[in-house]
Every structure is written in structure tokens, then in C-alpha cells.
Amino acid sequence: AFLPPAQPSFLFVPPHLNSYCQQASSEIPKLRKEDQKARNALLADIQQGTRLRKVTQINDRSAPQIESIPCSKKKKKKE
């Protein structure tokens, strides 16, 4: 008897969702002209916002916040 290979558990679809998944279409939905124009405008705004701005001033905050005390000014222990 031929048995199909077992599916991994992460691909398991519960029975109540199985019929919905089989009805899903892989076709691209047709958009009205108004919807297509609005979509294109939205995508253009998103793409314009993703362009990086030129850095004109570097604000490097990676230096330590505590000032170090030079070795000559440290208190010496009395002997």
C-alpha cells in the first residue's frame, strides 16, 4: 500500500479551515481605475519616504559618559 509522505506539523491545517484554504484563489484581483490610481499614489509615497537623507552632521554619542581621572591625580595610599 502506498502512503503519502507525512506532512510536518507546522503545515497542519485544522479541518474547519481546510475548506477555506481550498477555496482561496491565487489570481491577482482586478482593481478599478480609481483603486489602481490610489494604490499607485500610496506606493509612490512609501517609496519616496524610504529614500535616505544625506547625513550632514555626525552626532557620535559612543564616548563614555564618565570622565576618566588621570593617574597622577589619583589619591596615593599612605604607607
C-alpha positions as CSV (number, residue, x, y, z in Angstrom):
1,A,0.0,0.0,0.0
2,F,1.3,3.4,-1.0
3,L,1.3,6.1,1.8
4,P,1.9,9.7,1.0
5,P,4.8,11.3,2.9
6,A,3.8,12.7,6.3
7,Q,3.4,16.5,6.4
8,P,5.4,18.4,9.0
9,S,3.2,19.6,11.9
10,F,3.7,23.3,11.1
11,L,1.9,22.7,7.8
12,F,-1.1,21.2,9.5
13,V,-4.4,23.0,8.6
14,P,-7.3,22.4,11.1
15,P,-10.3,20.8,9.5
16,H,-12.6,23.8,9.9
17,L,-10.1,25.9,7.9
18,N,-9.3,23.3,5.3
19,S,-12.3,24.1,3.1
20,Y,-11.5,27.9,3.2
21,C,-7.9,27.2,2.1
22,Q,-9.0,25.1,-0.8
23,Q,-11.3,28.0,-2.0
24,A,-8.6,30.6,-1.9
25,S,-7.6,31.9,-5.2
26,S,-4.1,32.6,-6.3
27,E,-5.2,35.0,-9.1
28,I,-4.4,38.7,-8.7
29,P,-7.6,40.6,-8.1
30,K,-8.7,43.1,-10.7
31,L,-8.7,46.7,-9.4
32,R,-10.9,49.5,-10.6
33,K,-9.1,52.5,-12.2
34,E,-9.7,54.7,-9.1
35,D,-8.4,52.0,-6.8
36,Q,-5.3,51.4,-9.0
37,K,-4.5,55.2,-9.0
38,A,-4.9,55.3,-5.2
39,R,-2.7,52.3,-4.8
40,N,0.0,53.7,-7.1
41,A,-0.1,57.0,-5.2
42,L,0.3,55.2,-1.9
43,L,3.2,53.1,-3.2
44,A,4.9,56.2,-4.5
45,D,4.6,58.0,-1.1
46,I,6.0,54.9,0.6
47,Q,8.9,54.7,-1.8
48,Q,9.7,58.4,-1.5
49,G,9.8,58.1,2.3
50,T,12.2,55.2,2.1
51,R,15.0,57.3,0.5
52,L,17.8,58.0,2.9
53,R,18.6,61.6,3.7
54,K,22.2,62.8,3.5
55,V,24.0,63.0,6.8
56,T,25.4,66.5,7.3
57,Q,26.4,66.4,10.9
58,I,27.7,63.4,12.9
59,N,26.4,63.2,16.4
60,D,28.7,60.5,17.9
61,R,27.4,59.5,21.4
62,S,29.5,56.4,21.8
63,A,32.1,58.0,24.0
64,P,32.0,57.2,27.8
65,Q,29.8,59.5,29.9
66,I,32.1,59.4,32.9
67,E,35.3,61.4,32.8
68,S,38.4,59.5,33.5
69,I,40.8,60.7,36.2
70,P,44.4,60.9,35.2
71,C,46.7,58.6,37.1
72,S,48.8,61.5,38.6
73,K,45.7,62.9,40.3
74,K,44.6,59.7,42.0
75,K,44.9,59.6,45.7
76,K,48.0,57.7,46.9
77,K,47.8,55.3,49.7
78,K,49.8,56.2,52.8
79,E,52.5,53.7,53.7
